């Protein structure tokens, strides 16, 4: 499955096309089309999240104290959104290097996630997650209240 995912992403295929490749090549082990699509969509979006996070972390290292990358959780907020992810949507922005505390459905405690679909997270918090991490780069002297105002100005209040 991992090879099909890598080949598909490198070829610029959509999650649906990659799912077809997985289902057709892995049929002998019983991977149904629907399950193949869940795997494909989750893993392609995870790759996007990892890339965005790594790029922001590299930017923060380059900026040093001159600029600070602030991040905010952004949930889709429809009937399919996990309650914990809806709650995370209302968290205050965090600086690069900090983690979001996201509650998995039916769990009593939150787990630290660096970004949506964080591979370190539990499956119940990462599989089929449709959230994203918004970023805003502000002067290094910016405070949390400045970050909150900037995200609100862009239409993403805390």
N, C-alpha and C positions, 0 to 999 in steps of 0.2 A: 504494500500500500504506500509506504514511504517513497519508493521509487516512482510510482505513478504520480504521486503528488508533486515531487520535485520536477519530473519531466513536464508535467502539465503546466506548472507555474512558469517554468523557464520558457515554454512554448507560448505563453500568454493565453492559455486556455481559460475558459470560464469555469466556475465551480461545477456547473452542470456537465460540462464536457469532461472534466476530470472524473466526476462521479461515474460517467459512462465507462471511462477507461478502467476504473477500479472494479466496477460491477462485472464488466466483461472479462477481465483478466483474473479476478479473484472468485469467480462464480463457484469454483470447485470447493471453496471453504465456506460457502453460504453467505456471502455479502450481498444483501438485497440492494436494489437500486436506491431505495429511500435511505438506508443506512449509509450507503456509499456517498449520497449527497450530503448527509449530515457531517460525515467525516471531511469531505472535500471543502464544504463551506467553512466549517470551523477552522480547519488547518490553513486555508488560504487567507482567511481574515486574521488568524493568529500571526502568520508571517508578516502581514501588513502592520499589525500592532507592534511586533518585535522590531521591525525596521524603523518605524516612527520613533519608538522609544530610544533605540540605539542612536539615531540621528540627533534627537534632542539631547541625549546624554553627551554626545560628542560636541555639540554646540555649547553646552554648559561648560565643558572642560575648556573649550577654546575661549569662551567669554571671560572665564574666571569670575572675579567679583564685579566686573563692569556691568554685566547684564545677568539677569536671572530668568530661567525658563520656569514659568508657572503652568500647572496642569489642572484641568477640571474634568471630572467624570461627566459624560453626556449619555444618558439612557434614551432609548427610543420612546418610552412611555406610552405604550399601548396595552391592550389586554393581554399580550403575551410577555410583557416585561416582568422579570423576576422582582418580587418585593424588595429584596436586598439591593438590587440594581437601581430600582426606583428611589430607594433611600439614598444611595450613593450619589444620585443625580443632584441631591440637595446638600452634599458635603461642600465645605469651603474649598477653594483652590489650594493646591499644595505646591511646594517648590520641588524642582527636580531633585531626586535623591530620596524624597519622602515616599510613603506608600499610602494608598487608599485603604481604608478599613471597610471591607464589603462583607455583608452577612449573606451566607448561603441560605437558600430557602429552607425553612424548618430548622435551621441551626440557631443556637442561642448565642453564639459568639461570632464575631466578624473575623475574617482572615485578611492578612495584608496582601494586597495585589498592587503590582507596580503599574498596571494598565489593564484594560479589558482583554480577556482571553490570555492572561498571564500564564505561561506553562507551569508555573509554580503553584497555581491555584487548584482547588479541588474541581473535579469534573462538573459538579452541580453549579459551579460559578463560571465555568468557562465554555462548556459545550453549547453551541448554538447562541452564544452571546452576540447581541447586535449593537452593543454600546461602543462608544469611542472615547478617546481621551483628547480633549481640546487643549491646545497649547497657546501661550501668549508670552512673548519675550518682553520683559520690562527692565528699566534701569536697575542696577544692583541694589540701589537704595530703596526700591519700592517696598511698601508694606503689604500685609495681607489685605487691609482695607482698600488699597489701591488696586490690587489684583481682583478683588471682588467687584469693584466699580468697573474695571475694564471688561471683565467677562459679562457683567450685566449690560454694559453699553453695547456689547455685541449680540445681546439677546439671550444670554445664558446666565440667569440669576442663580444665586446660591440659596 
